[in-house]
Amino acid sequence: MKQKGFRIYAILVGLVLILALTSGKLAQPERNSPERDRFVGFQLCYESAHSAGDGMFQDRSDWTVYGNEELAIPGMGKTTVERRVLVGQYDEENDRYIFPGMEGLNCLITRQTSPDGTEHVNFQTDLADADKVTHVNRVDGDRTENTWSLSGTAFFGPPLDDRKWNTEDSDFIWTPYEVYQMADGTVYLTGTPLGSYGGVGGFTISQEESYDLDLGGGPEGHSIQIEAKLESVERVVSVEVKAFDENDRELSTRTLTMDEIGDGLDLELEEHAAWALVTETDRNGRVKRTAHSLDNADQKASHRLVRLDDDGLGHVVYLELRR
């Protein structure tokens, strides 16, 4: 039994949608063993806008030949070619898959084999809010149904000193690719992009697939649901922290750059600080102010920030305020 649903919601301002074929229709490969290969998620690639979708046309001589696929070319009929896939390399230390030449963010729910030979389901995700993973087990008579869900957010924004941000000449764009897993556990990426997306705002890509799976205790119903949200943010250039006592008297002011905050920073405030005001200033001079109370048992607060790298890919970091 197999059901599959797919939907993409786009809410971009100045959305750019680039399909791989000039007709606006992607060639759809036929899976070699659909009864054995399972959809397990997406690889989200943050690419140069000038090469977005090139994964479909790049030299794949070093990819793995995996059966044949039939391509429908508008106006030219159908043709059969060797199917090549990019096998993922599992990085055990970081619990993620690496796809050489197609680097990006994992958003996957895969099967893993334990040292004792038993199989289990595992999550590989580079998304923020990755704690939004769930497993629901339901028994209906003699049948067990499992639903595995993963959702999270990837942040992006203007590359360093990029004046073309939010224009038709924007330098970077997102391209999602489907990822599948073979019966023997091999994880691979297909080279057909699901479209490319750029601009300010955000979009959501989600997919669900259901099938029967035997992990050693007999057939069970398994469903995986994956949702990846991509959200644009502005580049924060400085963060000001003002500490106040319980009578709202200012105790100190400190201004930090994002480089000083780095991958996260613990900031010690005065012992009698009762609250703090954090002001973020972006590259356009706009500010965002957030108040944090320190009057709690832990006497600390966490301020969440999105730090953009030189290319504009966002990473969530925390400014820990302690007294």
C-alpha positions as CSV (number, residue, x, y, z in Angstrom):
1,M,0.0,0.0,0.0
2,K,1.5,3.3,-1.0
3,Q,0.2,6.8,-1.0
4,K,2.2,9.9,-1.9
5,G,1.4,13.5,-1.7
6,F,3.5,16.6,-2.6
7,R,2.9,20.3,-2.3
8,I,4.9,23.5,-2.5
9,Y,3.7,26.8,-1.1
10,A,5.5,29.9,-2.3
11,I,5.0,33.3,-0.6
12,L,8.0,35.1,-2.0
13,V,8.2,38.7,-2.8
14,G,9.7,38.8,-6.3
15,L,9.6,35.0,-6.4
16,V,11.9,33.5,-9.0
17,L,10.9,30.1,-10.2
18,I,13.4,28.5,-12.7
19,L,12.5,25.1,-14.1
20,A,15.1,23.0,-15.7
21,L,13.5,22.8,-19.1
22,T,12.6,25.7,-21.2
23,S,9.0,24.5,-21.5
24,G,8.6,24.9,-17.8
25,K,8.2,21.1,-17.2
26,L,10.7,19.0,-15.5
27,A,11.7,15.6,-17.0
28,Q,10.5,13.0,-14.5
29,P,12.7,9.9,-14.0
30,E,11.2,6.6,-13.4
31,R,12.4,5.0,-10.2
32,N,14.2,1.7,-10.9
33,S,12.7,-0.2,-8.0
34,P,9.8,1.8,-6.6
35,E,8.7,-1.0,-4.3
36,R,12.1,-1.0,-2.6
37,D,13.5,2.6,-2.8
38,R,11.9,5.0,-0.4
39,F,11.7,8.8,-0.4
40,V,13.5,10.0,2.7
41,G,13.7,13.7,2.3
42,F,15.4,16.7,0.7
43,Q,18.9,18.0,0.1
44,L,18.5,21.8,0.1
45,C,21.3,23.4,-1.9
46,Y,22.0,27.2,-1.7
47,E,23.6,27.8,-5.1
48,S,24.7,30.6,-7.3
49,A,21.7,31.9,-9.2
50,H,23.7,31.6,-12.4
51,S,24.1,27.8,-12.0
52,A,20.9,26.9,-10.2
53,G,19.6,23.6,-11.5
54,D,22.9,22.7,-13.1
55,G,22.7,19.5,-11.1
56,M,20.5,18.2,-13.8
57,F,23.0,18.9,-16.6
58,Q,26.4,18.6,-14.9
59,D,28.9,15.9,-15.8
60,R,27.8,12.8,-13.9
61,S,30.6,10.5,-15.0
62,D,31.5,10.0,-11.3
63,W,27.9,9.3,-10.3
64,T,26.7,5.8,-9.8
65,V,24.8,4.1,-12.7
66,Y,21.5,2.9,-11.3
67,G,19.3,1.4,-14.1
68,N,17.7,3.4,-16.8
69,E,15.3,6.3,-16.9
70,E,12.9,7.5,-19.5
71,L,13.0,11.2,-20.2
72,A,10.1,13.0,-21.8
73,I,11.4,16.0,-23.8
74,P,8.7,18.4,-24.9
75,G,8.3,18.4,-28.6
76,M,10.8,15.5,-29.1
77,G,9.1,12.5,-27.5
78,K,10.7,10.1,-25.1
79,T,14.2,8.7,-24.8
80,T,15.8,6.2,-22.5
81,V,19.2,7.0,-20.9
82,E,21.3,5.5,-18.2
83,R,20.1,6.6,-14.8
84,R,22.9,8.1,-12.6
85,V,22.5,8.9,-8.9
86,L,24.7,10.6,-6.4
87,V,25.3,8.3,-3.4
88,G,25.5,10.0,0.0
89,Q,28.5,9.5,2.3
90,Y,27.4,9.1,5.9
91,D,29.3,11.3,8.3
92,E,28.9,9.3,11.5
93,E,30.5,11.9,13.8
94,N,28.0,14.6,12.7
95,D,25.2,12.2,11.9
96,R,24.5,13.6,8.5
97,Y,24.9,12.7,4.8
98,I,27.4,14.4,2.5
99,F,26.7,14.6,-1.3
100,P,30.0,15.6,-3.0
101,G,29.5,18.4,-5.4
102,M,25.9,19.0,-4.2
103,E,26.6,20.4,-0.7
104,G,23.6,21.7,1.2
105,L,21.3,21.2,4.1
106,N,20.1,17.7,5.1
107,C,16.4,17.3,5.8
108,L,16.1,13.5,6.0
109,I,14.4,10.6,7.9
110,T,16.5,7.5,7.1
111,R,16.8,3.9,8.3
112,Q,20.0,3.1,10.2
113,T,21.4,-0.2,11.3
114,S,22.6,-0.6,14.9
115,P,25.8,-2.6,15.8
116,D,23.5,-5.5,16.9
117,G,21.9,-5.6,13.4
118,T,18.6,-4.1,14.3
119,E,17.2,-1.2,12.3
120,H,15.9,2.0,13.6
121,V,14.7,5.3,12.1
122,N,17.0,8.3,12.4
123,F,16.7,12.1,11.7
124,Q,19.4,14.0,9.8
125,T,18.7,17.7,9.7
126,D,20.6,20.9,9.4
127,L,17.5,23.0,9.9
128,A,16.9,25.3,12.8
129,D,14.1,24.2,15.2
130,A,15.2,20.7,14.5
131,D,13.6,19.7,17.8
132,K,10.3,19.6,15.9
133,V,10.6,15.9,15.2
134,T,7.9,13.5,16.3
135,H,7.1,9.8,16.2
136,V,3.5,8.6,16.6
137,N,2.8,4.9,17.2
138,R,-0.7,3.7,16.8
139,V,-2.0,0.1,17.0
140,D,-5.2,-0.7,15.1
141,G,-6.1,-4.3,15.8
142,D,-3.2,-6.5,14.5
143,R,-1.7,-3.6,12.6
144,T,0.8,-1.1,13.9
145,E,1.1,2.3,12.2
146,N,4.1,4.6,12.7
147,T,4.2,8.2,11.6
148,W,7.6,10.1,11.6
149,S,7.5,13.8,11.2
150,L,10.3,16.4,10.7
151,S,10.0,20.1,10.2
152,G,12.4,23.0,10.6
153,T,13.5,26.3,9.1
154,A,16.5,27.4,7.0
155,F,17.4,31.1,7.1
156,F,19.0,33.1,4.3
157,G,19.6,36.7,3.5
158,P,21.9,39.2,1.6
159,P,25.4,38.0,0.9
160,L,28.1,40.2,2.5
161,D,28.1,43.6,0.8
162,D,25.6,42.4,-1.8
163,R,23.7,45.4,-3.2
164,K,21.8,43.1,-5.6
165,W,19.8,41.5,-2.8
166,N,16.1,41.4,-3.6
167,T,16.6,42.2,-7.3
168,E,16.4,40.1,-10.4
169,D,20.2,39.9,-10.3
170,S,20.4,38.3,-6.8
171,D,23.4,36.1,-6.6
172,F,22.1,33.1,-4.7
173,I,19.1,30.8,-5.0
174,W,17.7,27.7,-3.3
175,T,17.4,24.4,-5.2
176,P,15.8,21.4,-3.4
177,Y,16.6,17.8,-4.6
178,E,14.8,14.6,-3.6
179,V,16.7,12.0,-1.7
180,Y,15.9,8.2,-1.6
181,Q,17.1,5.2,0.2
182,M,17.6,1.7,-1.2
183,A,16.6,-1.5,0.6
184,D,20.3,-2.1,1.6
185,G,20.4,1.3,3.3
186,T,22.2,3.2,0.5
187,V,21.0,6.9,0.4
188,Y,21.2,8.7,-2.9
189,L,20.2,12.0,-4.4
190,T,18.5,12.4,-7.7
191,G,19.8,15.1,-10.0
192,T,16.4,16.5,-11.0
193,P,15.8,19.8,-9.2
194,L,12.3,20.5,-7.8
195,G,12.6,24.0,-9.1
196,S,14.7,26.9,-7.9
197,Y,13.6,29.7,-5.6
198,G,14.9,33.2,-4.9
199,G,13.8,36.5,-3.5
200,V,12.7,38.0,-0.2
201,G,10.1,36.3,1.9
202,G,10.0,32.6,2.2
203,F,8.6,29.3,1.0
204,T,7.7,25.9,2.3
205,I,8.4,22.6,0.6
206,S,6.8,19.4,2.0
207,Q,6.3,15.8,1.1
208,E,4.7,12.8,2.6
209,E,5.0,9.1,1.7
210,S,3.5,6.0,3.3
211,Y,4.5,2.4,2.8
212,D,4.8,-1.0,4.6
213,L,8.2,-1.7,6.3
214,D,9.5,-4.7,8.2
215,L,12.1,-3.8,10.8
216,G,12.3,-7.3,12.2
217,G,9.0,-7.6,13.9
218,G,6.7,-8.1,10.9
219,P,5.2,-5.6,8.4
220,E,4.2,-2.3,9.9
221,G,2.7,0.8,8.3
222,H,5.2,3.7,8.1
223,S,4.6,7.2,7.1
224,I,7.2,10.0,6.9
225,Q,6.2,13.7,6.7
226,I,8.9,16.3,6.0
227,E,8.4,20.0,5.9
228,A,11.2,22.5,5.3
229,K,10.6,26.2,5.6
230,L,13.0,28.8,4.1
231,E,12.8,32.3,5.5
232,S,14.7,35.4,4.5
233,V,16.2,37.7,7.1
234,E,18.2,40.9,7.0
235,R,21.9,40.9,7.9
236,V,22.5,42.0,11.5
237,V,25.7,44.0,12.0
238,S,25.6,44.9,15.7
239,V,23.9,43.9,18.9
240,E,23.6,46.3,21.9
241,V,22.9,44.9,25.4
242,K,21.7,47.3,28.1
243,A,21.4,45.9,31.7
244,F,18.9,47.4,34.2
245,D,18.3,46.9,37.9
246,E,14.9,46.2,39.4
247,N,14.2,50.0,39.5
248,D,14.9,50.3,35.8
249,R,18.1,52.1,36.3
250,E,20.7,51.5,33.6
251,L,23.7,49.6,34.8
252,S,25.8,49.1,31.7
253,T,25.8,49.1,27.9
254,R,27.8,46.8,25.7
255,T,27.8,46.7,21.9
256,L,28.9,43.6,20.1
257,T,29.5,42.7,16.4
258,M,28.2,39.5,15.0
259,D,31.8,38.3,14.6
260,E,32.3,38.8,18.3
261,I,29.2,36.7,19.0
262,G,30.5,34.1,16.6
263,D,28.8,30.7,17.1
264,G,27.4,31.8,20.4
265,L,28.5,33.9,23.4
266,D,28.0,33.9,27.2
267,L,27.7,37.5,28.4
268,E,28.1,38.2,32.1
269,L,26.0,41.1,33.4
270,E,25.9,42.8,36.8
271,E,25.0,40.6,39.8
272,H,22.0,42.7,40.6
273,A,20.7,43.1,37.0
274,A,17.0,42.4,36.8
275,W,16.5,42.6,33.1
276,A,18.2,43.4,29.8
277,L,17.3,45.2,26.6
278,V,18.8,43.7,23.4
279,T,18.8,45.9,20.3
280,E,19.7,44.3,16.9
281,T,20.7,46.7,14.1
282,D,20.8,45.5,10.6
283,R,22.8,46.7,7.6
284,N,20.1,49.2,6.6
285,G,20.0,50.8,10.1
286,R,16.7,49.2,11.1
287,V,16.5,48.1,14.7
288,K,14.7,45.3,16.6
289,R,14.4,45.5,20.4
290,T,13.8,42.6,22.7
291,A,13.5,42.7,26.5
292,H,14.7,39.7,28.6
293,S,13.9,39.2,32.3
294,L,16.7,37.8,34.5
295,D,14.4,37.4,37.5
296,N,14.2,33.7,37.3
297,A,15.7,30.7,39.1
298,D,18.5,30.3,36.6
299,Q,19.2,34.1,36.5
300,K,19.8,33.9,32.8
301,A,18.1,34.4,29.5
302,S,18.8,33.3,25.9
303,H,18.6,35.7,23.0
304,R,18.3,34.0,19.6
305,L,20.1,35.5,16.6
306,V,20.5,34.5,12.9
307,R,24.1,35.0,11.8
308,L,24.6,35.1,8.0
309,D,27.8,33.8,6.5
310,D,29.5,35.6,3.5
311,D,27.1,33.9,1.0
312,G,24.0,34.8,3.0
313,L,23.3,31.3,4.5
314,G,21.9,31.7,8.0
315,H,23.0,29.9,11.2
316,V,21.1,30.2,14.5
317,V,23.3,31.3,17.4
318,Y,22.5,32.3,21.0
319,L,23.6,35.2,23.1
320,E,23.4,33.9,26.7
321,L,22.8,36.6,29.2
322,R,23.8,35.7,32.8
323,R,24.2,37.4,36.1
